[in-house]
């Protein structure tokens, strides 16, 4: 009794998870037993068993075919297969040639096996979604009033404090306010190398905590977390048919009608025109219905594109639908936003020139900039902290809008700001400082002057630094044959050209408003047709929408950019653009190969049928075999 109750759920789960496979196995057993019964002369039993094989193996196809016929008034491949099998059975009963009933059952069986194999193939493309969903925590350790309690993740609210212990999954996106650890962010970025997280850093749901405990403040609802958006977008990508698939589906409906009409003609005219017998005519017409059905053609596209989508997700490239995978393979020009895309989007101290010591220069500048919330000031304070310089407090600080800051250090006046503002409050300025300031500014850097006790201590150059991989990514794209690479930015022309020279961009459009970026994209589309746009900010959203393929930077990108874009680069890895284009081109090539193979095989089977060289089982085997071949061919894109 124990073994029976424990096995029952297992068999029930097998039936629920793999109904096509169970039906195919049952149909195979019934066909084998029915065929053997015929050989033994048990005709009555054989007919009953083969009838069961027809029902078990063909029920789902018949249901789908009739549903399409009744609800959409359209014929599909499933119905054609059932008609062919029933035709073979009727012909066998009429002529008392019971092997034809076996032929029809074999047709049902091979069609059922083909459906089971295609179902298995499609399940493989779903594994990335299932693996993502398995990396989302079900519960969270909520800390409230000093008490820790386990609650469902769905009950978390913005502002809640959560404890994540070593080795646990982060339950929701949040900001670290206590603790230090390393996190494996492979589920989000595709990179398995752990990333250090400390106070103030953002962490993402679904990432795996390392050795340290972290306390987080939830800053957005769990359903809005980055990994949940990724899951929804990938699920959406698998349900939306790309233009090529939509065309094939429309073609199938018209094609099925032509096949039925042609089959009727082939089932009636040959006795009068070619002198065939009625039995031979009907038999050849049934084979025609089988071999001319566009199953392989229908399977030529979606398995390949879904496999490409799954491959991209595994490498941190999120394609929102198959259409974008197709288009990515045809991109001829790419436009990049500058700030946050080609650059890090964060100001950093990149050069120092001191008349005394760099430590004193940074200490004085940081002391005043601590009184400011300007991004330039934050960059200087961060540089001082990285040098582990002792913090010095300034008093009587006063900000001069657009000019700089003044204050007192150890009883002496200190000044930080623009050249004109600082030099007006000192006795003299060395010519070398003026020359260096002009050179840095010409290179697109922002120069901060620092003075103390009426003497210039030196210059600090601050700039938005280029992403380390930007130049290599641009070079890779050019090697791939991308004809034009441009940079779009609202920044000034001098800074834009300075960045462009570092990374090898072909053309620069500077001082642009969001609508100006859209206009540039339109101009590029007129010249290159297929144009991709890469951006991360809200101001990039219109251009991302206008581009043939909009690509957003995943981690740094704004919500608007992520929703508008067609492709998301998780982890802000520009070098993944090369993989995306190669994947798009491979997908195009595989789809074309599949279509050519499918159409060629149909033509070969048709010629063999009219030459009288194939039987119904052979026609079924060839037809369904070609379908399985193109399906498995599409799965090649799962490989890296």
LINQUI-V538722 format. One record per residue. N is the residue number from 1. RES is the residue in three letters. PHI is phi in whole degrees, -180 to 180 (999 if undefined). PSI is psi in radians with two decimals (none if undefined). BURIAL is b if it has 16 or more other ideal C-beta (glycine too) atoms within 10 Angstrom, else e. Layout:
BEGIN
[[N | RES | PHI | PSI | BURIAL] [N | RES | PHI | PSI | BURIAL]]
END
This chain:
BEGIN
[[1 | UNK | 999 | -0.65 | e] [2 | UNK | -65 | -0.76 | e] [3 | UNK | -65 | -0.60 | e] [4 | UNK | -67 | -0.78 | e] [5 | UNK | -71 | -0.52 | e] [6 | UNK | -78 | -0.53 | e] [7 | UNK | -80 | -0.49 | e] [8 | UNK | -59 | -0.84 | e] [9 | UNK | -61 | -0.59 | e] [10 | UNK | -66 | -0.78 | e] [11 | UNK | -69 | -0.62 | e] [12 | UNK | -64 | -0.75 | e] [13 | UNK | -63 | -0.69 | e] [14 | UNK | -61 | -0.73 | e] [15 | UNK | -67 | -0.65 | e] [16 | UNK | -73 | -0.70 | e] [17 | UNK | -80 | -0.58 | e] [18 | UNK | -133 | 1.04 | b] [19 | UNK | -64 | -0.62 | e] [20 | UNK | -64 | -0.74 | b] [21 | UNK | -67 | -0.74 | b] [22 | UNK | -62 | -0.78 | b] [23 | UNK | -63 | -0.71 | b] [24 | UNK | -66 | -0.72 | b] [25 | UNK | -65 | -0.78 | b] [26 | UNK | -62 | -0.73 | e] [27 | UNK | -63 | -0.72 | b] [28 | UNK | -62 | -0.76 | b] [29 | UNK | -64 | -0.74 | e] [30 | UNK | -66 | -0.72 | b] [31 | UNK | -63 | -0.75 | b] [32 | UNK | -63 | -0.80 | e] [33 | UNK | -67 | -0.72 | b] [34 | UNK | -64 | -0.73 | b] [35 | UNK | -64 | -0.73 | b] [36 | UNK | -67 | -0.62 | e] [37 | UNK | -65 | -0.68 | b] [38 | UNK | -62 | -0.73 | b] [39 | UNK | -63 | -0.50 | e] [40 | UNK | -88 | -0.05 | e] [41 | UNK | 86 | 0.17 | e] [42 | UNK | -88 | 1.25 | e] [43 | UNK | -62 | -0.82 | e] [44 | UNK | -59 | -0.87 | e] [45 | UNK | -63 | -0.70 | e] [46 | UNK | -61 | -0.75 | b] [47 | UNK | -64 | -0.69 | b] [48 | UNK | -65 | -0.78 | e] [49 | UNK | -66 | -0.74 | b] [50 | UNK | -67 | -0.59 | b] [51 | UNK | -62 | -0.72 | e] [52 | UNK | -62 | -0.67 | b] [53 | UNK | -63 | -0.73 | b] [54 | UNK | -59 | -0.80 | b] [55 | UNK | -68 | -0.87 | e] [56 | UNK | -63 | -0.84 | b] [57 | UNK | -78 | -0.50 | b] [58 | UNK | -106 | -0.03 | b] [59 | UNK | -58 | -0.88 | e] [60 | UNK | -65 | -0.74 | b] [61 | UNK | -64 | -0.73 | b] [62 | UNK | -64 | -0.74 | b] [63 | UNK | -62 | -0.81 | e] [64 | UNK | -66 | -0.73 | b] [65 | UNK | -65 | -0.77 | b] [66 | UNK | -69 | -0.64 | e] [67 | UNK | -61 | -0.79 | e] [68 | UNK | -63 | -0.71 | b] [69 | UNK | -67 | -0.77 | e] [70 | UNK | -76 | -0.81 | e] [71 | UNK | -82 | -0.68 | e] [72 | UNK | -108 | -0.05 | e] [73 | UNK | 55 | 0.67 | e] [74 | UNK | -128 | 2.64 | b] [75 | UNK | -94 | 2.50 | b] [76 | UNK | -132 | 3.10 | b] [77 | UNK | -63 | -0.68 | b] [78 | UNK | -56 | -0.78 | b] [79 | UNK | -67 | -0.66 | b] [80 | UNK | -61 | -0.72 | b] [81 | UNK | -64 | -0.78 | b] [82 | UNK | -63 | -0.75 | b] [83 | UNK | -60 | -0.75 | b] [84 | UNK | -63 | -0.75 | b] [85 | UNK | -66 | -0.79 | b] [86 | UNK | -65 | -0.62 | b] [87 | UNK | -62 | -0.75 | b] [88 | UNK | -63 | -0.70 | b] [89 | UNK | -65 | -0.77 | b] [90 | UNK | -63 | -0.73 | e] [91 | UNK | -64 | -0.67 | b] [92 | UNK | -66 | -0.72 | b] [93 | UNK | -67 | -0.68 | e] [94 | UNK | -65 | -0.80 | e] [95 | UNK | -90 | -0.03 | e] [96 | UNK | 56 | 0.53 | e] [97 | UNK | -104 | 1.51 | e] [98 | UNK | -69 | -0.24 | b] [99 | UNK | -65 | -0.44 | e] [100 | UNK | -68 | -0.56 | b] [101 | UNK | -66 | -0.67 | b] [102 | UNK | -64 | -0.70 | b] [103 | UNK | -58 | -0.79 | b] [104 | UNK | -62 | -0.70 | b] [105 | UNK | -64 | -0.67 | b] [106 | UNK | -64 | -0.68 | b] [107 | UNK | -58 | -0.86 | b] [108 | UNK | -59 | -0.75 | b] [109 | UNK | -62 | -0.86 | b] [110 | UNK | -65 | -0.65 | b] [111 | UNK | -64 | -0.70 | b] [112 | UNK | -67 | -0.74 | b] [113 | UNK | -63 | -0.74 | b] [114 | UNK | -60 | -0.77 | b] [115 | UNK | -62 | -0.68 | b] [116 | UNK | -66 | -0.72 | b] [117 | UNK | -66 | -0.72 | b] [118 | UNK | -65 | -0.67 | b] [119 | UNK | -63 | -0.72 | e] [120 | UNK | -64 | -0.72 | e] [121 | UNK | -62 | -0.73 | b] [122 | UNK | -69 | -0.57 | b] [123 | UNK | -63 | -0.58 | e] [124 | UNK | -62 | -0.58 | e] [125 | UNK | -76 | -0.21 | b] [126 | UNK | -90 | -0.10 | e] [127 | UNK | -65 | -0.57 | e] [128 | UNK | -66 | -0.64 | b] [129 | UNK | -65 | -0.81 | b] [130 | UNK | -63 | -0.66 | e] [131 | UNK | -68 | -0.63 | e] [132 | UNK | -64 | -0.79 | b] [133 | UNK | -67 | -0.53 | e] [134 | UNK | -71 | -0.31 | e] [135 | UNK | -93 | 0.20 | b] [136 | UNK | -102 | 2.23 | b] [137 | UNK | -71 | 2.58 | b] [138 | UNK | -89 | -0.53 | e] [139 | UNK | -128 | 2.89 | b] [140 | UNK | -139 | 2.65 | b] [141 | UNK | -92 | 1.67 | b] [142 | UNK | -82 | 2.28 | b] [143 | UNK | -111 | 2.03 | e] [144 | UNK | -140 | 2.19 | e] [145 | UNK | 56 | 0.65 | e] [146 | UNK | 78 | -0.02 | e] [147 | UNK | -105 | 2.42 | e] [148 | UNK | -102 | 2.31 | e] [149 | UNK | -142 | 2.58 | e] [150 | UNK | -91 | 2.15 | e] [151 | UNK | -132 | 2.75 | e] [152 | UNK | -61 | 2.50 | e] [153 | UNK | -57 | -0.63 | b] [154 | UNK | -61 | -0.35 | e] [155 | UNK | -89 | -0.10 | e] [156 | UNK | -65 | 2.54 | b] [157 | UNK | -127 | 2.75 | e] [158 | UNK | -59 | 2.30 | e] [159 | UNK | 100 | -0.25 | e] [160 | UNK | -66 | 2.61 | b] [161 | UNK | -102 | 2.30 | b] [162 | UNK | -128 | 2.41 | b] [163 | UNK | -101 | 2.26 | b] [164 | UNK | -117 | 1.95 | b] [165 | UNK | -82 | 2.86 | e] [166 | UNK | -56 | 2.37 | e] [167 | UNK | 83 | 0.03 | e] [168 | UNK | -98 | 2.76 | b] [169 | UNK | -80 | 2.47 | b] [170 | UNK | -71 | 2.18 | b] [171 | UNK | -78 | -0.48 | b] [172 | UNK | -157 | 2.78 | b] [173 | UNK | -63 | 2.37 | b] [174 | UNK | -162 | 3.09 | b] [175 | UNK | -112 | 2.36 | e] [176 | UNK | -74 | 2.17 | b] [177 | UNK | -117 | -0.06 | e] [178 | UNK | -160 | 2.34 | e] [179 | UNK | 106 | 2.97 | b] [180 | UNK | -149 | 2.37 | e] [181 | UNK | -162 | 3.08 | b] [182 | UNK | -114 | 2.45 | e] [183 | UNK | -121 | 2.42 | b] [184 | UNK | -86 | 1.97 | b] [185 | UNK | -106 | 0.43 | b] [186 | UNK | -59 | -0.59 | b] [187 | UNK | -66 | -0.41 | b] [188 | UNK | -101 | -0.84 | b] [189 | UNK | -102 | -0.27 | b] [190 | UNK | 84 | -0.03 | b] [191 | UNK | -103 | 2.23 | e] [192 | UNK | -87 | -0.16 | e] [193 | UNK | -70 | 2.15 | e] [194 | UNK | -60 | 2.59 | b] [195 | UNK | -117 | 2.32 | b] [196 | UNK | -73 | 2.43 | e] [197 | UNK | -131 | 2.32 | b] [198 | UNK | -135 | -3.03 | e] [199 | UNK | -57 | 2.28 | e] [200 | UNK | 95 | -0.26 | e] [201 | UNK | -81 | 2.64 | b] [202 | UNK | -92 | 2.42 | e] [203 | UNK | -123 | 2.69 | b] [204 | UNK | -114 | 2.53 | b] [205 | UNK | -59 | 2.49 | b] [206 | UNK | 89 | -0.14 | b] [207 | UNK | -86 | 2.67 | b] [208 | UNK | -102 | 2.14 | b] [209 | UNK | -73 | 2.57 | b] [210 | UNK | -91 | -2.18 | b] [211 | UNK | -89 | -0.31 | e] [212 | UNK | -102 | 2.65 | b] [213 | UNK | -85 | 2.47 | e] [214 | UNK | -125 | 2.44 | b] [215 | UNK | -109 | 2.22 | b] [216 | UNK | -117 | 2.64 | b] [217 | UNK | -110 | 2.03 | e] [218 | UNK | -68 | 2.20 | b] [219 | UNK | -116 | 0.07 | e] [220 | UNK | -158 | 2.69 | e] [221 | UNK | -58 | 2.58 | e] [222 | UNK | -56 | -0.63 | b] [223 | UNK | -71 | -0.23 | e] [224 | UNK | -100 | 0.10 | e] [225 | UNK | -62 | 2.76 | b] [226 | UNK | -61 | -0.73 | b] [227 | UNK | -69 | -0.59 | b] [228 | UNK | -67 | -0.65 | b] [229 | UNK | -66 | -0.69 | b] [230 | UNK | -61 | -0.81 | b] [231 | UNK | -60 | -0.79 | b] [232 | UNK | -63 | -0.71 | e] [233 | UNK | -69 | -0.69 | b] [234 | UNK | -68 | -0.70 | b] [235 | UNK | -61 | -0.72 | e] [236 | UNK | -64 | -0.68 | e] [237 | UNK | -62 | -0.57 | b] [238 | UNK | -80 | -0.28 | b] [239 | UNK | -100 | -0.30 | e] [240 | UNK | -91 | 2.21 | e] [241 | UNK | -86 | 2.31 | b] [242 | UNK | -71 | 2.90 | b] [243 | UNK | -54 | -0.70 | e] [244 | UNK | -64 | -0.70 | b] [245 | UNK | -69 | -0.68 | b] [246 | UNK | -62 | -0.69 | e] [247 | UNK | -64 | -0.77 | e] [248 | UNK | -63 | -0.68 | b] [249 | UNK | -66 | -0.71 | e] [250 | UNK | -65 | -0.70 | e] [251 | UNK | -62 | -0.71 | e] [252 | UNK | -60 | -0.72 | b] [253 | UNK | -64 | -0.79 | e] [254 | UNK | -68 | -0.66 | e] [255 | UNK | -64 | -0.73 | b] [256 | UNK | -61 | -0.68 | b] [257 | UNK | -65 | -0.73 | e] [258 | UNK | -63 | -0.72 | e] [259 | UNK | -62 | -0.76 | b] [260 | UNK | -64 | -0.80 | b] [261 | UNK | -63 | -0.78 | e] [262 | UNK | -65 | -0.68 | e] [263 | UNK | -62 | -0.68 | b] [264 | UNK | -64 | -0.74 | e] [265 | UNK | -65 | -0.75 | e] [266 | UNK | -68 | -0.41 | b] [267 | UNK | -86 | -0.08 | b] [268 | UNK | -126 | -0.59 | e] [269 | UNK | -83 | -0.67 | e] [270 | UNK | -53 | -0.65 | b] [271 | UNK | -61 | -0.55 | e] [272 | UNK | -86 | -0.55 | e] [273 | UNK | -97 | -0.78 | e] [274 | UNK | -106 | -0.10 | e] [275 | UNK | 74 | 0.35 | e] [276 | UNK | -73 | 2.73 | b] [277 | UNK | -75 | 2.80 | e] [278 | UNK | -66 | -0.64 | e] [279 | UNK | -61 | -0.81 | e] [280 | UNK | -64 | -0.70 | e] [281 | UNK | -62 | -0.86 | b] [282 | UNK | -65 | -0.70 | b] [283 | UNK | -62 | -0.78 | b] [284 | UNK | -68 | -0.57 | b] [285 | UNK | -67 | -0.68 | b] [286 | UNK | -65 | -0.76 | b] [287 | UNK | -62 | -0.67 | b] [288 | UNK | -60 | -0.76 | b] [289 | UNK | -58 | -0.64 | b] [290 | UNK | -73 | -0.99 | b] [291 | UNK | -73 | -0.40 | b] [292 | UNK | -88 | -0.14 | b] [293 | UNK | -67 | 2.47 | b] [294 | UNK | -89 | 0.69 | b] [295 | UNK | -60 | -0.87 | b] [296 | UNK | -63 | -0.66 | b] [297 | UNK | -64 | -0.71 | b] [298 | UNK | -66 | -0.54 | b] [299 | UNK | -89 | 0.09 | b] [300 | UNK | -77 | -0.41 | b] [301 | UNK | -110 | -1.06 | b] [302 | UNK | -62 | -0.76 | b] [303 | UNK | -57 | -0.69 | b] [304 | UNK | -66 | -0.81 | b] [305 | UNK | -68 | -0.70 | b] [306 | UNK | -66 | -0.61 | b] [307 | UNK | -66 | -0.70 | b] [308 | UNK | -64 | -0.71 | b] [309 | UNK | -62 | -0.76 | b] [310 | UNK | -64 | -0.72 | b] [311 | UNK | -60 | -0.80 | b] [312 | UNK | -61 | -0.78 | b] [313 | UNK | -60 | -0.64 | b] [314 | UNK | -67 | -0.42 | e] [315 | UNK | -108 | 0.35 | b] [316 | UNK | 78 | 0.40 | b] [317 | UNK | -120 | 2.00 | b] [318 | UNK | -101 | 1.85 | b] [319 | UNK | -88 | 2.21 | b] [320 | UNK | -77 | -0.40 | b] [321 | UNK | -161 | 2.95 | b] [322 | UNK | -66 | -0.46 | b] [323 | UNK | -61 | -0.67 | b] [324 | UNK | -72 | -0.55 | b] [325 | UNK | -64 | -0.74 | b] [326 | UNK | -62 | -0.84 | b] [327 | UNK | -66 | -0.60 | b] [328 | UNK | -60 | -0.55 | b] [329 | UNK | -73 | -0.21 | b] [330 | UNK | -112 | 0.17 | e] [331 | UNK | -66 | 2.28 | b] [332 | UNK | -112 | -0.33 | b] [333 | UNK | -143 | 2.54 | b] [334 | UNK | -130 | 2.28 | b] [335 | UNK | -109 | 2.33 | b] [336 | UNK | -114 | 2.38 | b] [337 | UNK | -71 | 2.69 | b] [338 | UNK | -88 | -1.17 | b] [339 | UNK | -70 | 2.14 | b] [340 | UNK | 86 | -0.16 | b] [341 | UNK | -116 | -1.16 | b] [342 | UNK | -80 | -0.43 | b] [343 | UNK | -112 | 2.97 | b] [344 | UNK | -74 | -0.36 | b] [345 | UNK | 82 | 0.06 | b] [346 | UNK | -122 | 2.28 | e] [347 | UNK | -72 | 2.45 | b] [348 | UNK | -138 | 2.67 | e] [349 | UNK | -75 | 2.11 | b] [350 | UNK | -113 | -0.37 | b] [351 | UNK | -148 | 2.60 | e] [352 | UNK | -135 | 2.46 | e] [353 | UNK | -137 | 1.98 | b] [354 | UNK | -116 | 2.51 | b] [355 | UNK | -92 | -0.17 | b] [356 | UNK | -125 | -1.68 | e] [357 | UNK | -130 | 2.62 | e] [358 | UNK | -67 | -0.52 | b] [359 | UNK | -63 | -0.81 | e] [360 | UNK | -65 | -0.71 | b] [361 | UNK | -58 | -0.86 | b] [362 | UNK | -69 | -0.66 | b] [363 | UNK | -62 | -0.80 | b] [364 | UNK | -66 | -0.80 | b] [365 | UNK | -63 | -0.77 | b] [366 | UNK | -66 | -0.62 | b] [367 | UNK | -59 | -0.72 | b] [368 | UNK | -77 | -0.69 | b] [369 | UNK | -69 | -0.33 | b] [370 | UNK | -65 | -0.33 | b] [371 | UNK | -84 | -0.09 | b] [372 | UNK | -116 | 2.74 | b] [373 | UNK | -111 | 0.23 | e] [374 | UNK | -71 | 2.47 | e] [375 | UNK | -55 | -0.60 | e] [376 | UNK | -65 | -0.74 | b] [377 | UNK | -64 | -0.69 | b] [378 | UNK | -63 | -0.67 | b] [379 | UNK | -65 | -0.69 | b] [380 | UNK | -69 | -0.75 | b] [381 | UNK | -62 | -0.71 | b] [382 | UNK | -65 | -0.68 | b] [383 | UNK | -63 | -0.69 | b] [384 | UNK | -66 | -0.70 | b] [385 | UNK | -66 | -0.69 | e] [386 | UNK | -64 | -0.53 | e] [387 | UNK | -83 | 0.01 | e] [388 | UNK | 56 | 0.71 | e] [389 | UNK | -83 | 2.48 | b] [390 | UNK | -65 | 2.36 | e] [391 | UNK | -73 | 2.34 | e] [392 | UNK | -117 | 2.35 | b] [393 | UNK | -93 | 2.36 | e] [394 | UNK | -103 | 2.61 | b] [395 | UNK | -123 | 2.84 | e] [396 | UNK | 56 | 0.65 | e] [397 | UNK | -69 | 2.47 | b] [398 | UNK | -142 | 2.19 | e] [399 | UNK | -90 | 2.38 | b] [400 | UNK | -112 | 1.85 | e] [401 | UNK | -51 | 2.17 | e] [402 | UNK | 76 | 0.04 | e] [403 | UNK | -122 | -0.94 | e] [404 | UNK | 165 | -2.78 | b] [405 | UNK | -135 | 2.49 | b] [406 | UNK | -122 | 2.70 | b] [407 | UNK | -173 | -3.13 | b] [408 | UNK | -118 | 2.37 | e] [409 | UNK | -129 | 2.11 | b] [410 | UNK | 52 | 0.66 | e] [411 | UNK | 82 | 0.01 | e] [412 | UNK | -113 | 2.56 | e] [413 | UNK | -73 | 2.35 | e] [414 | UNK | -123 | 2.51 | b] [415 | UNK | -136 | 2.35 | b] [416 | UNK | -134 | 2.33 | b] [417 | UNK | 162 | -2.69 | b] [418 | UNK | -70 | 2.82 | b] [419 | UNK | -59 | -0.87 | b] [420 | UNK | -63 | -0.68 | e] [421 | UNK | -67 | -0.74 | b] [422 | UNK | -77 | -0.80 | b] [423 | UNK | -66 | -0.42 | b] [424 | UNK | -70 | -0.23 | e] [425 | UNK | -116 | 0.31 | e] [426 | UNK | -126 | 2.89 | b] [427 | UNK | -75 | -0.81 | e] [428 | UNK | -151 | 2.77 | e] [429 | UNK | -131 | 2.25 | b] [430 | UNK | -70 | 2.46 | e] [431 | UNK | -62 | -0.58 | e] [432 | UNK | -63 | -0.60 | e] [433 | UNK | -66 | -0.75 | b] [434 | UNK | -62 | -0.76 | e] [435 | UNK | -65 | -0.77 | e] [436 | UNK | -65 | -0.67 | b] [437 | UNK | -62 | -0.75 | b] [438 | UNK | -65 | -0.69 | e] [439 | UNK | -65 | -0.77 | e] [440 | UNK | -65 | -0.73 | b] [441 | UNK | -65 | -0.65 | b] [442 | UNK | -65 | -0.46 | e] [443 | UNK | -86 | 0.07 | b] [444 | UNK | 90 | 0.22 | b] [445 | UNK | -94 | 2.65 | b] [446 | UNK | -93 | 2.17 | b] [447 | UNK | -104 | 2.21 | b] [448 | UNK | -109 | 2.19 | b] [449 | UNK | -94 | 2.51 | b] [450 | UNK | -130 | 2.25 | b] [451 | UNK | -132 | 2.60 | b] [452 | UNK | -147 | 2.28 | b] [453 | UNK | 55 | 0.76 | e] [454 | UNK | 65 | 0.37 | e] [455 | UNK | -128 | 2.43 | e] [456 | UNK | -75 | 2.12 | b] [457 | UNK | -83 | -0.42 | b] [458 | UNK | 150 | -2.91 | b] [459 | UNK | -124 | 2.54 | b] [460 | UNK | -125 | 2.14 | b] [461 | UNK | -99 | 2.23 | b] [462 | UNK | -119 | 2.42 | b] [463 | UNK | -154 | 2.75 | b] [464 | UNK | -80 | 1.98 | b] [465 | UNK | -80 | 2.59 | b] [466 | UNK | -71 | 2.44 | b] [467 | UNK | -59 | 2.41 | b] [468 | UNK | -56 | -0.59 | e] [469 | UNK | -94 | 0.00 | e] [470 | UNK | -62 | -0.87 | b] [471 | UNK | -63 | -0.74 | b] [472 | UNK | -65 | -0.67 | e] [473 | UNK | -65 | -0.74 | b] [474 | UNK | -63 | -0.76 | b] [475 | UNK | -62 | -0.70 | e] [476 | UNK | -63 | -0.72 | b] [477 | UNK | -64 | -0.67 | b] [478 | UNK | -67 | -0.66 | e] [479 | UNK | -64 | -0.55 | e] [480 | UNK | -73 | -0.22 | e] [481 | UNK | 100 | 0.22 | e] [482 | UNK | -64 | 2.15 | b] [483 | UNK | -76 | -0.58 | e] [484 | UNK | -142 | 2.26 | b] [485 | UNK | -124 | 2.08 | b] [486 | UNK | -123 | 2.80 | b] [487 | UNK | -120 | 2.29 | b] [488 | UNK | -115 | 2.29 | b] [489 | UNK | -155 | 2.65 | b] [490 | UNK | -89 | -0.06 | b] [491 | UNK | -73 | 2.97 | b] [492 | UNK | -71 | 2.78 | e] [493 | UNK | -62 | -0.68 | e] [494 | UNK | -65 | -0.82 | e] [495 | UNK | -64 | -0.73 | b] [496 | UNK | -62 | -0.78 | b] [497 | UNK | -67 | -0.57 | b] [498 | UNK | -63 | -0.74 | b] [499 | UNK | -67 | -0.75 | b] [500 | UNK | -61 | -0.67 | b] [501 | UNK | -65 | -0.59 | e] [502 | UNK | -70 | -0.57 | b] [503 | UNK | -110 | -0.13 | b] [504 | UNK | 87 | 0.51 | e] [505 | UNK | -72 | 2.49 | b] [506 | UNK | -74 | -0.70 | e] [507 | UNK | -144 | 2.58 | e] [508 | UNK | -126 | 2.32 | b] [509 | UNK | -121 | 1.98 | b] [510 | UNK | -114 | 2.94 | b] [511 | UNK | 55 | 0.81 | e] [512 | UNK | -101 | 2.48 | b] [513 | UNK | -88 | 2.89 | e] [514 | UNK | -54 | -0.70 | e] [515 | UNK | -70 | -0.47 | e] [516 | UNK | -68 | -0.65 | b] [517 | UNK | -63 | -0.69 | b] [518 | UNK | -61 | -0.73 | b] [519 | UNK | -64 | -0.71 | e] [520 | UNK | -64 | -0.73 | b] [521 | UNK | -60 | -0.73 | b] [522 | UNK | -62 | -0.73 | e] [523 | UNK | -63 | -0.74 | e] [524 | UNK | -65 | -0.64 | b] [525 | UNK | -66 | -0.59 | b] [526 | UNK | -64 | -0.58 | e] [527 | UNK | -90 | -0.69 | e] [528 | UNK | -116 | -0.04 | b] [529 | UNK | 65 | -1.24 | e] [530 | UNK | -97 | 1.88 | b] [531 | UNK | -124 | 2.28 | b] [532 | UNK | -102 | 2.58 | b] [533 | UNK | -125 | 2.28 | b] [534 | UNK | -115 | 2.15 | b] [535 | UNK | -154 | 3.08 | b] [536 | UNK | -139 | -0.26 | b] [537 | UNK | -105 | 2.97 | b] [538 | UNK | -60 | -0.66 | e] [539 | UNK | -70 | -0.19 | b] [540 | UNK | -89 | -0.25 | b] [541 | UNK | -56 | -0.79 | b] [542 | UNK | -60 | -0.72 | b] [543 | UNK | -69 | -0.64 | b] [544 | UNK | -62 | -0.67 | b] [545 | UNK | -70 | -0.62 | e] [546 | UNK | -74 | -0.58 | b] [547 | UNK | -63 | 2.68 | b] [548 | UNK | -60 | -0.66 | b] [549 | UNK | -136 | 2.05 | b] [550 | UNK | -96 | 2.25 | b] [551 | UNK | -123 | 2.13 | b] [552 | UNK | -107 | 2.58 | b] [553 | UNK | -81 | 2.09 | b] [554 | UNK | -67 | -0.91 | b] [555 | UNK | -75 | -0.75 | b] [556 | UNK | -88 | -0.26 | b] [557 | UNK | -68 | 2.57 | b] [558 | UNK | -72 | 2.79 | b] [559 | UNK | -59 | -0.69 | e] [560 | UNK | -64 | -0.76 | b] [561 | UNK | -64 | -0.72 | b] [562 | UNK | -65 | -0.67 | b] [563 | UNK | -74 | -0.56 | b] [564 | UNK | -80 | -0.61 | b] [565 | UNK | -69 | 2.77 | b] [566 | UNK | -92 | -0.49 | b] [567 | UNK | -133 | 2.46 | b] [568 | UNK | -120 | 2.23 | b] [569 | UNK | -94 | 1.78 | b] [570 | UNK | -70 | 2.45 | b] [571 | UNK | 80 | 0.09 | b] [572 | UNK | 57 | 0.66 | b] [573 | UNK | -96 | 1.77 | b] [574 | UNK | -63 | -0.53 | b] [575 | UNK | -65 | -0.26 | b] [576 | UNK | -74 | -0.21 | b] [577 | UNK | -60 | -0.68 | b] [578 | UNK | -61 | -0.79 | b] [579 | UNK | -64 | -0.68 | b] [580 | UNK | -63 | -0.74 | b] [581 | UNK | -69 | -0.77 | b] [582 | UNK | -61 | -0.70 | e] [583 | UNK | -65 | -0.73 | b] [584 | UNK | -62 | -0.72 | b] [585 | UNK | -69 | -0.69 | b] [586 | UNK | -63 | -0.72 | b] [587 | UNK | -62 | -0.77 | b] [588 | UNK | -59 | -0.80 | b] [589 | UNK | -64 | -0.75 | e] [590 | UNK | -65 | -0.74 | b] [591 | UNK | -62 | -0.77 | b] [592 | UNK | -63 | -0.77 | e] [593 | UNK | -60 | -0.75 | b] [594 | UNK | -63 | -0.76 | b] [595 | UNK | -65 | -0.78 | b] [596 | UNK | -62 | -0.77 | e] [597 | UNK | -63 | -0.79 | b] [598 | UNK | -62 | -0.83 | b] [599 | UNK | -67 | -0.70 | e] [600 | UNK | -64 | -0.72 | e] [601 | UNK | -68 | -0.64 | b] [602 | UNK | -61 | -0.77 | b] [603 | UNK | -62 | -0.72 | e] [604 | UNK | -63 | -0.78 | e] [605 | UNK | -65 | -0.65 | b] [606 | UNK | -64 | -0.76 | b] [607 | UNK | -62 | -0.79 | e] [608 | UNK | -63 | -0.63 | b] [609 | UNK | -65 | -0.83 | b] [610 | UNK | -71 | -0.34 | e] [611 | UNK | -84 | -0.07 | e] [612 | UNK | 73 | 0.44 | e] [613 | UNK | -98 | -0.06 | e] [614 | UNK | -131 | 2.64 | b] [615 | UNK | -98 | 3.00 | b] [616 | UNK | -61 | -0.83 | b] [617 | UNK | -59 | -0.68 | b] [618 | UNK | -65 | -0.71 | b] [619 | UNK | -62 | -0.73 | b] [620 | UNK | -63 | -0.81 | b] [621 | UNK | -61 | -0.76 | b] [622 | UNK | -66 | -0.75 | b] [623 | UNK | -65 | -0.91 | b] [624 | UNK | -70 | -0.58 | b] [625 | UNK | -61 | -0.73 | e] [626 | UNK | -65 | -0.60 | b] [627 | UNK | -65 | -0.78 | b] [628 | UNK | -64 | -0.69 | b] [629 | UNK | -61 | -0.83 | b] [630 | UNK | -70 | -0.56 | b] [631 | UNK | -64 | -0.85 | b] [632 | UNK | -65 | -0.56 | e] [633 | UNK | -62 | -0.71 | b] [634 | UNK | -63 | -0.55 | b] [635 | UNK | -71 | -0.15 | b] [636 | UNK | -59 | -0.46 | b] [637 | UNK | -72 | -0.16 | b] [638 | UNK | -70 | -0.40 | b] [639 | UNK | -77 | 2.57 | e] [640 | UNK | -71 | none | e]]
END
